[in-house]
C-alpha cells in the first residue's frame, strides 16, 4: 500500500517537473496597451485579439486601457509597472507614449507601438534613452518609398506630380519632388488640383498634353478613381499612382484596373501570415486592421524575452539584435528602434483587389 502511494507520488512529482521544464524560459507578462472603450475601441479590440492569439504557453498578457487623452500615459506607465509587465506592445496613440516613455525609463520595460508614426517621438526617445520600438512606418517613409519606386522603375518615363492642396498631400508631393529631383528626374508637370469633382477631364487633358505617363497623386482614392476613369474614356495613356490613402473603400467611384499605389500591404494575404491567419480564423477573428501587427508584436516580444534570458541581455539589446520571422514578415530594428525595412510596397489594382508588384531584378 505504501509502495503504491510512493509510486503515485513519484509519478505526480515527475509530471509536475516535466510540466515545469516544458514551460518556456521566457515566461513573462506582456502588457497590451490598447483602447477598451470610446471612439478607438474597435482598433483596440483588433490589438487585443492579435496579441491574445499570438501569446505562447507559459507567458500571459495583461490589457492596460488606453484613452489616447493628453496626460493619460502616466497612468498607463504606472499600471505596466504595478502589474509586473516585462515588455509592452500596442500603444495606438502618440499621446500615450509621450507621457509613458519617460516614466518607463529605467524600468527595463520596452514599448513597441503598432501604430504611432511620429518621427519626433523616436528622436526624443533616442536622445532621452527611452526604450521605444516602432512596428509601423515612420513619418517620411511613404514619400521615401514613392521616390524609390520612381527612381528605380521609371527613370526614363515622364513624371507628373499633383496634390489636392491638403497639408498631408502637399507635404507628401513636396518630399517626393525633392527626392526625385536630387536623383536627376525633373517632373514634366506639377500642380494642385481641386478635389471632390465629379469629373477631372480638363486635368487629364493637361497631363496628357504635358507628355506625362506616370502621375503621382497626393489625394484620396475617389479623386484618383475619377481621374483614371476620365483618362480611360478620353484615351489618355496615364497611369495614376497614389499613396497609403488608397487603402479605402472602393466607392463611390470604382477604381479602373491598372491604378497603382505605394501603400502598406494587406498582411493577411502574405505568405508569412498564413499560420497566424489560420489561428485567428479558427478563433473567429478577422485578421484585419491592427490584428496581425499586434500578433507580430507579441512574436517579437517573446523572441526578445527568450534571447534576453538565453544570452544574458537586456530586453532593449535583445530587440535590437534579433530578427524575427513574424506574421507581417521579417522584423528587425535599427539601433534607434525604427524598423530596418520600409513596409510600403508598390501595388496595382487588379480584379477588385490590390496585387503586389515584384521587385525588379538586375
N, C-alpha and C positions, 0 to 999 in steps of 0.2 A: 504494500500500500504506500509506504514511504517512498519506495523506489519509483513507482509510477508518478507520484506527486513531484518527485525530483525531476523526472523526465519532462513532465508537463511544464514545470517552472523553467527548466533549461530551454525548452522549445520557445516559450514566451519571451525569455530574455534574448534568445538568438534572433527571433523575429523582430524584436524591438531594436536590437543592434543593427540588423540588416536595413531596417527602415530608416534608422538614423544615418547609416552610411550612404544610403541611397539618396538622401537629401542633397541638393546642390551645395557646393562650398560657399556659394554667394548668397545663401538665403538671407533675404533682407526685405525691408519695407520700402516700396516705391510710391512716392507721392504723385497723385494725379490731380493737377490744378486745372479746374475747368468750371465754367458756369453751370449751376444746377437749377437756376430759375432766371426769369427775366427775358429780355429780347434775344440773348445768345444761348438760351438753354438748349436749343436743338443742336448747335455746334458743340456745346459741352457734352451732350449725350453721345455724339459721334466720338469724341475723345475718350470718354469713359468706356464705350463699347470696344473700341480698338485696343485700349490698354488691358481691359479685363480678358479679352480673348488671347492676348499675347503672353500674359504673365505665366512663368513656368512654375512647376511644382516646387513647393518649399518657399517661394517668395510670395509676398502679398502686396496688394495695393490699398492705399487709403485715399479717398477722394477729399480734396480740400476745395471748398466752394470758392469761386472767383466771381466777383461782381463787376469787375472792369471799371470801377469808380476810382477817381484820384484818391490816393491815400490808403486804398484797401489792401495794397501789397504788404503793408506792415503786419496786418492780422494773418495773412497767408503765410508769411515767413515764420511767425510765432507758432502757428499750427503745425507747420512742417517740422519745426524743432521739437515741439512737445510730443508729437506722435512718433518720434524716433525714426523719421524718414532718412534713408541713406542717399537717395537721389530722387529728383523730382522732374516730371515731364508734363507737357500740356502748355499752360501759360498762353491763353488765347490773346491776351491784351497787353499792350506796352505799358499801360498804367500799373498793372500788377507787378511787372518786372522792375519798373523804375524804383518802386519802394521796397520790393522784396530783396533784390540782389545785394544792396548794402548790408542788410541785416543777416543775410546768409553767409557773408564773407567770414571766413574763419571757422565755419561750422563743418566744412568738408562736404556740404550738400550742393552738388552741381545742379543747375537748372537747364533743361532742354526745352526750348519752345518749338512748337509745331506750326506756329502762325506768324509771330511778330517779325516784321521785315526791317525795322528801324536800324539804319546804319549808325546813327548817333549813339544808340544804346550799346552796340557792340564796341564802338570806340571808347565809350565810358567804361565798359567792362574791362577792356584791355588796359586802360590807364589806371583804373582803381584796383585791379587784381581780383575782379569778381569771376566766379566760375560759371560762365554763361556759354551755352552752345545753341546753335541755330539749325534745326532740321527743316528749314524753309529757305526760300530765296531771300537775299538781302536786297535792299534798295539799290538800283542801278544794274542789277543782273539781267533784267528784262531787256534794257537798252543794249547791254553788252552782248547778249545772245542774238538780238536782231542784227546788230552791227557785224558780228562774226559770220552770220548767215550771208549777209550781203557781200562782205569781203571775201568769204570763202567759196561762194557758189555763183555769185552774179557780178563778178568784177567787170565783165565786158557788156553788161546789159544796162540800158538807160534807166536810172532810178528816179522815181518821184517821191517826195516826202510831203504828206499833208496831215493836218491836225484839225480837230474840231473847236479849238480855242480854249478848252478847259485846261486848268493848271496841269493835271496829270498828263494830258495828251501833248501839250506844248513842251513840257519838260522831257517827255519820252522822245519826241521827234528831235528836239534840240540836241539831246545827248547822242542820238543815232547819227545826226548830221555831223556833229563834231568828230565822232569816231571814224566815220567813213571818209570824210574829207581828209583827215590825218592819214588815212590809208590810201589816198590817191583817187578816190571816187568823188566826183562833183555831181550832185543831183541836177537833172535837166529841168526839174520843176519843183518848186517849194511854195506852199500856200496854206492858208487856213480856209476851211470850208464851213458852210452854215449847216449845223446838224439838224436832224429831225424833219428833213424834207421828204415829200412823197416821191420825188424824182430828183436825180442828180445828173441829168443828161448834159447840161451845159458844162459841168465839171469834167465829165467823162470825155467830152469832145476837146476840151482844153488840154487834158492829159494826153490824149492821142495826138493832138497837133504838136505838142512838145516833143513827141517821139518816145515817151515813156513806155516801158514794157512791164516793169515791176513797180507797183505803187504801195509804199509803206504808209499805213494809215494809223494815226493816233486818234481813235474814235471807237464808238461802240459797234456791236455786232449788227444792229439793224441798219445803221448808216452804211456799213460796208456791204451788207446784202443788197441794199438799194443801188449802190454804185455798180456792183458786179452784175446785177440784173440788167441795168441800163446799158452797161458796156456790151453785154452779150447780145442784147436786142439791136444795138447800133453797129454791131460788127467790129467793135474796137478790141484789139488784141492786148488786153490789160490783165495782169494777174495782181489781185489785191492781197496784201499781207497785213494782218492785224496783230495785236498783242494778246496778252493774257485775258483781256476782257471778252475775247471771242468764246470763252468757255461759259456761255449763257444759253438760255432757251432759244430754240430755233424758230422764233416768231417775233413780230407778226409777219415779217418777210423772210422767206426761207433762203438759206444760202445756196447759190448755184455751186455745182461741183467745180473743184479747182481752186476755190478760195483757200488761202493759206493763213497760218497763224504761228507765231512763236509764243508758245504757252506751256504751262505745266501739263504733263501728260495725265491721262486717265490711268492712275496707277493700277486700278483693278484689272486692266487689260494687259498688263505687263507680265512677262514670264515669272519674274521674281515674286510676284504677288500671288501666284496660283495657290500655294499652300494656305496662305492667310485668308484668301477669298473663300476657299472651301470651308475653313474653320468657322469663319463668320457666317456664311450662309447656313451651315448646319445649326448655328445658334440663332438663326432667324434675323441676322443683322445684315443690312445692305452695306457694302464696302464703299460708301460714298463720302464726300467731303473730307473731314479730318480723321476718318476712321482708320485708314491704312497708315497715314503718317503717325498717328498715335500708336498703332501696332508696332511700327518700325522703331519708334522712340523707346518702347519697352524692350524690344530686342537689343537695341544699342545699350540701354541701361544695364540689362542683365549680362551682356558680354563684358561690359566695363567692370561690373561687380566681380565677375569671375576672374578677370585679368588682374584686377587690383589685389585680390586675395592671393592669387597664384604667384604673382611676381612682386608682391610687397610694394605696390604703387599706390599713390593717392588716386581717387576716382577721377580727378581732373586730368592727371597724367595718363591714366588708362584710356580715357575718352580721346585724348589727343593722339594716342599711339595705335589704337585699334582700327581695323577696317571690318565693318560688319556687312554681311550679305543679308539685307533686310527686305521687308515687304515692298519697299519702294526702290529697290536696287542697292548697289554698294554704297555704304555710308562711311566717309572718312572726314575728319575735321582738320582744319588748319590749326596752328598754334593759337590763333585769336578766336577760336570757337566757330568760325564760319565753315560751311561745307567746302570741300576741295572741288567738288563738281558743281557746275551750273545746271540746275534742274530743268530750265526752259529748253524746249525742243521744237524743231520745225515740224509742223503737221499740215496735212491737206484734207479738206472736206470732201469726202467721197461716200456716196450711198448713205447719206444721213448720219455720218459719223466721222470723227477725226482719225486719220491714219498717219502714223509716224513716218517721216521721211528718213531713209537710211543715210548715214554719214557717208559722203563721197570718199572713195578710195583713191589713192595716188595712182 
